[in-house]
Amino acid sequence: LRRMIFKSQEENETKIADRIREFIVEEARKEKIKHA
């Protein structure tokens, strides 16, 4: 059971990291448009 919990926690952290990366990319795109 503990291994399952740990595995799902790892997956959640991966999803969060992906979301943060998408957010950063989106913000960078907005900045580029602003400066263009």
mmCIF file of the N, C-alpha and C atoms, coordinates in Angstrom:
data_MODEL
# 
_entry.id   MODEL 
# 
loop_
_atom_site.group_PDB 
_atom_site.id 
_atom_site.type_symbol 
_atom_site.label_atom_id 
_atom_site.label_alt_id 
_atom_site.label_comp_id 
_atom_site.label_asym_id 
_atom_site.label_entity_id 
_atom_site.label_seq_id 
_atom_site.pdbx_PDB_ins_code 
_atom_site.Cartn_x 
_atom_site.Cartn_y 
_atom_site.Cartn_z 
_atom_site.occupancy 
_atom_site.B_iso_or_equiv 
_atom_site.pdbx_formal_charge 
_atom_site.auth_seq_id 
_atom_site.auth_comp_id 
_atom_site.auth_asym_id 
_atom_site.auth_atom_id 
_atom_site.pdbx_PDB_model_num 
ATOM 1   N N  . LEU A 1 1  ? 0.840 -1.204 0.000   1.00 0.00 ? 1  LEU A N  1 
ATOM 2   C CA . LEU A 1 1  ? 0.000 0.000  0.000   1.00 0.00 ? 1  LEU A CA 1 
ATOM 3   C C  . LEU A 1 1  ? 0.877 1.256  0.000   1.00 0.00 ? 1  LEU A C  1 
ATOM 4   N N  . ARG A 1 2  ? 1.895 1.264  0.833   1.00 0.00 ? 2  ARG A N  1 
ATOM 5   C CA . ARG A 1 2  ? 2.767 2.436  0.904   1.00 0.00 ? 2  ARG A CA 1 
ATOM 6   C C  . ARG A 1 2  ? 3.416 2.718  -0.451  1.00 0.00 ? 2  ARG A C  1 
ATOM 7   N N  . ARG A 1 3  ? 3.792 1.645  -1.160  1.00 0.00 ? 3  ARG A N  1 
ATOM 8   C CA . ARG A 1 3  ? 4.424 1.821  -2.468  1.00 0.00 ? 3  ARG A CA 1 
ATOM 9   C C  . ARG A 1 3  ? 3.450 2.484  -3.446  1.00 0.00 ? 3  ARG A C  1 
ATOM 10  N N  . MET A 1 4  ? 2.183 2.083  -3.378  1.00 0.00 ? 4  MET A N  1 
ATOM 11  C CA . MET A 1 4  ? 1.169 2.687  -4.246  1.00 0.00 ? 4  MET A CA 1 
ATOM 12  C C  . MET A 1 4  ? 1.023 4.173  -3.950  1.00 0.00 ? 4  MET A C  1 
ATOM 13  N N  . ILE A 1 5  ? 0.979 4.509  -2.660  1.00 0.00 ? 5  ILE A N  1 
ATOM 14  C CA . ILE A 1 5  ? 0.844 5.915  -2.270  1.00 0.00 ? 5  ILE A CA 1 
ATOM 15  C C  . ILE A 1 5  ? 2.051 6.705  -2.774  1.00 0.00 ? 5  ILE A C  1 
ATOM 16  N N  . PHE A 1 6  ? 3.233 6.131  -2.594  1.00 0.00 ? 6  PHE A N  1 
ATOM 17  C CA . PHE A 1 6  ? 4.452 6.804  -3.035  1.00 0.00 ? 6  PHE A CA 1 
ATOM 18  C C  . PHE A 1 6  ? 4.425 7.007  -4.543  1.00 0.00 ? 6  PHE A C  1 
ATOM 19  N N  . LYS A 1 7  ? 3.972 5.984  -5.265  1.00 0.00 ? 7  LYS A N  1 
ATOM 20  C CA . LYS A 1 7  ? 3.930 6.059  -6.725  1.00 0.00 ? 7  LYS A CA 1 
ATOM 21  C C  . LYS A 1 7  ? 2.973 7.166  -7.172  1.00 0.00 ? 7  LYS A C  1 
ATOM 22  N N  . SER A 1 8  ? 1.790 7.222  -6.563  1.00 0.00 ? 8  SER A N  1 
ATOM 23  C CA . SER A 1 8  ? 0.827 8.241  -6.965  1.00 0.00 ? 8  SER A CA 1 
ATOM 24  C C  . SER A 1 8  ? 1.338 9.635  -6.593  1.00 0.00 ? 8  SER A C  1 
ATOM 25  N N  . GLN A 1 9  ? 2.087 9.728  -5.497  1.00 0.00 ? 9  GLN A N  1 
ATOM 26  C CA . GLN A 1 9  ? 2.654 11.020 -5.108  1.00 0.00 ? 9  GLN A CA 1 
ATOM 27  C C  . GLN A 1 9  ? 3.676 11.467 -6.153  1.00 0.00 ? 9  GLN A C  1 
ATOM 28  N N  . GLU A 1 10 ? 4.488 10.529 -6.627  1.00 0.00 ? 10 GLU A N  1 
ATOM 29  C CA . GLU A 1 10 ? 5.463 10.843 -7.677  1.00 0.00 ? 10 GLU A CA 1 
ATOM 30  C C  . GLU A 1 10 ? 4.752 11.328 -8.929  1.00 0.00 ? 10 GLU A C  1 
ATOM 31  N N  . GLU A 1 11 ? 3.657 10.650 -9.295  1.00 0.00 ? 11 GLU A N  1 
ATOM 32  C CA . GLU A 1 11 ? 2.904 11.044 -10.488 1.00 0.00 ? 11 GLU A CA 1 
ATOM 33  C C  . GLU A 1 11 ? 2.334 12.440 -10.320 1.00 0.00 ? 11 GLU A C  1 
ATOM 34  N N  . ASN A 1 12 ? 1.828 12.737 -9.119  1.00 0.00 ? 12 ASN A N  1 
ATOM 35  C CA . ASN A 1 12 ? 1.283 14.070 -8.858  1.00 0.00 ? 12 ASN A CA 1 
ATOM 36  C C  . ASN A 1 12 ? 2.371 15.129 -8.994  1.00 0.00 ? 12 ASN A C  1 
ATOM 37  N N  . GLU A 1 13 ? 3.558 14.842 -8.471  1.00 0.00 ? 13 GLU A N  1 
ATOM 38  C CA . GLU A 1 13 ? 4.662 15.807 -8.573  1.00 0.00 ? 13 GLU A CA 1 
ATOM 39  C C  . GLU A 1 13 ? 5.042 16.027 -10.031 1.00 0.00 ? 13 GLU A C  1 
ATOM 40  N N  . THR A 1 14 ? 4.994 14.953 -10.832 1.00 0.00 ? 14 THR A N  1 
ATOM 41  C CA . THR A 1 14 ? 5.304 15.083 -12.258 1.00 0.00 ? 14 THR A CA 1 
ATOM 42  C C  . THR A 1 14 ? 4.266 15.966 -12.934 1.00 0.00 ? 14 THR A C  1 
ATOM 43  N N  . LYS A 1 15 ? 2.991 15.746 -12.600 1.00 0.00 ? 15 LYS A N  1 
ATOM 44  C CA . LYS A 1 15 ? 1.924 16.563 -13.193 1.00 0.00 ? 15 LYS A CA 1 
ATOM 45  C C  . LYS A 1 15 ? 2.099 18.021 -12.808 1.00 0.00 ? 15 LYS A C  1 
ATOM 46  N N  . ILE A 1 16 ? 2.434 18.262 -11.547 1.00 0.00 ? 16 ILE A N  1 
ATOM 47  C CA . ILE A 1 16 ? 2.630 19.638 -11.077 1.00 0.00 ? 16 ILE A CA 1 
ATOM 48  C C  . ILE A 1 16 ? 3.799 20.280 -11.824 1.00 0.00 ? 16 ILE A C  1 
ATOM 49  N N  . ALA A 1 17 ? 4.883 19.534 -11.984 1.00 0.00 ? 17 ALA A N  1 
ATOM 50  C CA . ALA A 1 17 ? 6.051 20.059 -12.690 1.00 0.00 ? 17 ALA A CA 1 
ATOM 51  C C  . ALA A 1 17 ? 5.686 20.395 -14.134 1.00 0.00 ? 17 ALA A C  1 
ATOM 52  N N  . ASP A 1 18 ? 4.903 19.521 -14.771 1.00 0.00 ? 18 ASP A N  1 
ATOM 53  C CA . ASP A 1 18 ? 4.480 19.783 -16.153 1.00 0.00 ? 18 ASP A CA 1 
ATOM 54  C C  . ASP A 1 18 ? 3.633 21.049 -16.217 1.00 0.00 ? 18 ASP A C  1 
ATOM 55  N N  . ARG A 1 19 ? 2.740 21.208 -15.234 1.00 0.00 ? 19 ARG A N  1 
ATOM 56  C CA . ARG A 1 19 ? 1.862 22.379 -15.221 1.00 0.00 ? 19 ARG A CA 1 
ATOM 57  C C  . ARG A 1 19 ? 2.676 23.647 -15.039 1.00 0.00 ? 19 ARG A C  1 
ATOM 58  N N  . ILE A 1 20 ? 3.679 23.595 -14.150 1.00 0.00 ? 20 ILE A N  1 
ATOM 59  C CA . ILE A 1 20 ? 4.543 24.757 -13.922 1.00 0.00 ? 20 ILE A CA 1 
ATOM 60  C C  . ILE A 1 20 ? 5.299 25.097 -15.201 1.00 0.00 ? 20 ILE A C  1 
ATOM 61  N N  . ARG A 1 21 ? 5.808 24.053 -15.873 1.00 0.00 ? 21 ARG A N  1 
ATOM 62  C CA . ARG A 1 21 ? 6.556 24.274 -17.111 1.00 0.00 ? 21 ARG A CA 1 
ATOM 63  C C  . ARG A 1 21 ? 5.653 24.921 -18.161 1.00 0.00 ? 21 ARG A C  1 
ATOM 64  N N  . GLU A 1 22 ? 4.417 24.425 -18.281 1.00 0.00 ? 22 GLU A N  1 
ATOM 65  C CA . GLU A 1 22 ? 3.475 25.003 -19.246 1.00 0.00 ? 22 GLU A CA 1 
ATOM 66  C C  . GLU A 1 22 ? 3.202 26.461 -18.900 1.00 0.00 ? 22 GLU A C  1 
ATOM 67  N N  . PHE A 1 23 ? 3.049 26.746 -17.606 1.00 0.00 ? 23 PHE A N  1 
ATOM 68  C CA . PHE A 1 23 ? 2.775 28.104 -17.154 1.00 0.00 ? 23 PHE A CA 1 
ATOM 69  C C  . PHE A 1 23 ? 3.934 29.031 -17.521 1.00 0.00 ? 23 PHE A C  1 
ATOM 70  N N  . ILE A 1 24 ? 5.166 28.560 -17.288 1.00 0.00 ? 24 ILE A N  1 
ATOM 71  C CA . ILE A 1 24 ? 6.351 29.366 -17.599 1.00 0.00 ? 24 ILE A CA 1 
ATOM 72  C C  . ILE A 1 24 ? 6.424 29.635 -19.099 1.00 0.00 ? 24 ILE A C  1 
ATOM 73  N N  . VAL A 1 25 ? 6.170 28.604 -19.898 1.00 0.00 ? 25 VAL A N  1 
ATOM 74  C CA . VAL A 1 25 ? 6.203 28.771 -21.358 1.00 0.00 ? 25 VAL A CA 1 
ATOM 75  C C  . VAL A 1 25 ? 5.160 29.799 -21.785 1.00 0.00 ? 25 VAL A C  1 
ATOM 76  N N  . GLU A 1 26 ? 3.967 29.697 -21.205 1.00 0.00 ? 26 GLU A N  1 
ATOM 77  C CA . GLU A 1 26 ? 2.883 30.619 -21.550 1.00 0.00 ? 26 GLU A CA 1 
ATOM 78  C C  . GLU A 1 26 ? 3.253 32.049 -21.156 1.00 0.00 ? 26 GLU A C  1 
ATOM 79  N N  . GLU A 1 27 ? 3.813 32.224 -19.975 1.00 0.00 ? 27 GLU A N  1 
ATOM 80  C CA . GLU A 1 27 ? 4.225 33.554 -19.520 1.00 0.00 ? 27 GLU A CA 1 
ATOM 81  C C  . GLU A 1 27 ? 5.322 34.117 -20.420 1.00 0.00 ? 27 GLU A C  1 
ATOM 82  N N  . ALA A 1 28 ? 6.267 33.265 -20.808 1.00 0.00 ? 28 ALA A N  1 
ATOM 83  C CA . ALA A 1 28 ? 7.353 33.708 -21.684 1.00 0.00 ? 28 ALA A CA 1 
ATOM 84  C C  . ALA A 1 28 ? 6.791 34.159 -23.027 1.00 0.00 ? 28 ALA A C  1 
ATOM 85  N N  . ARG A 1 29 ? 5.784 33.441 -23.515 1.00 0.00 ? 29 ARG A N  1 
ATOM 86  C CA . ARG A 1 29 ? 5.161 33.809 -24.789 1.00 0.00 ? 29 ARG A CA 1 
ATOM 87  C C  . ARG A 1 29 ? 4.494 35.173 -24.665 1.00 0.00 ? 29 ARG A C  1 
ATOM 88  N N  . LYS A 1 30 ? 3.799 35.407 -23.544 1.00 0.00 ? 30 LYS A N  1 
ATOM 89  C CA . LYS A 1 30 ? 3.148 36.701 -23.330 1.00 0.00 ? 30 LYS A CA 1 
ATOM 90  C C  . LYS A 1 30 ? 4.189 37.816 -23.284 1.00 0.00 ? 30 LYS A C  1 
ATOM 91  N N  . GLU A 1 31 ? 5.308 37.551 -22.604 1.00 0.00 ? 31 GLU A N  1 
ATOM 92  C CA . GLU A 1 31 ? 6.371 38.559 -22.505 1.00 0.00 ? 31 GLU A CA 1 
ATOM 93  C C  . GLU A 1 31 ? 6.927 38.887 -23.885 1.00 0.00 ? 31 GLU A C  1 
ATOM 94  N N  . LYS A 1 32 ? 7.137 37.857 -24.704 1.00 0.00 ? 32 LYS A N  1 
ATOM 95  C CA . LYS A 1 32 ? 7.667 38.073 -26.056 1.00 0.00 ? 32 LYS A CA 1 
ATOM 96  C C  . LYS A 1 32 ? 6.717 38.944 -26.860 1.00 0.00 ? 32 LYS A C  1 
ATOM 97  N N  . ILE A 1 33 ? 5.411 38.646 -26.758 1.00 0.00 ? 33 ILE A N  1 
ATOM 98  C CA . ILE A 1 33 ? 4.417 39.425 -27.502 1.00 0.00 ? 33 ILE A CA 1 
ATOM 99  C C  . ILE A 1 33 ? 4.447 40.876 -27.016 1.00 0.00 ? 33 ILE A C  1 
ATOM 100 N N  . LYS A 1 34 ? 4.581 41.056 -25.703 1.00 0.00 ? 34 LYS A N  1 
ATOM 101 C CA . LYS A 1 34 ? 4.609 42.394 -25.123 1.00 0.00 ? 34 LYS A CA 1 
ATOM 102 C C  . LYS A 1 34 ? 5.799 43.196 -25.650 1.00 0.00 ? 34 LYS A C  1 
ATOM 103 N N  . HIS A 1 35 ? 6.967 42.535 -25.730 1.00 0.00 ? 35 HIS A N  1 
ATOM 104 C CA . HIS A 1 35 ? 8.189 43.237 -26.134 1.00 0.00 ? 35 HIS A CA 1 
ATOM 105 C C  . HIS A 1 35 ? 8.310 43.377 -27.642 1.00 0.00 ? 35 HIS A C  1 
ATOM 106 N N  . ALA A 1 36 ? 7.584 42.573 -28.381 1.00 0.00 ? 36 ALA A N  1 
ATOM 107 C CA . ALA A 1 36 ? 7.720 42.590 -29.841 1.00 0.00 ? 36 ALA A CA 1 
ATOM 108 C C  . ALA A 1 36 ? 7.258 43.930 -30.415 1.00 0.00 ? 36 ALA A C  1 
# 
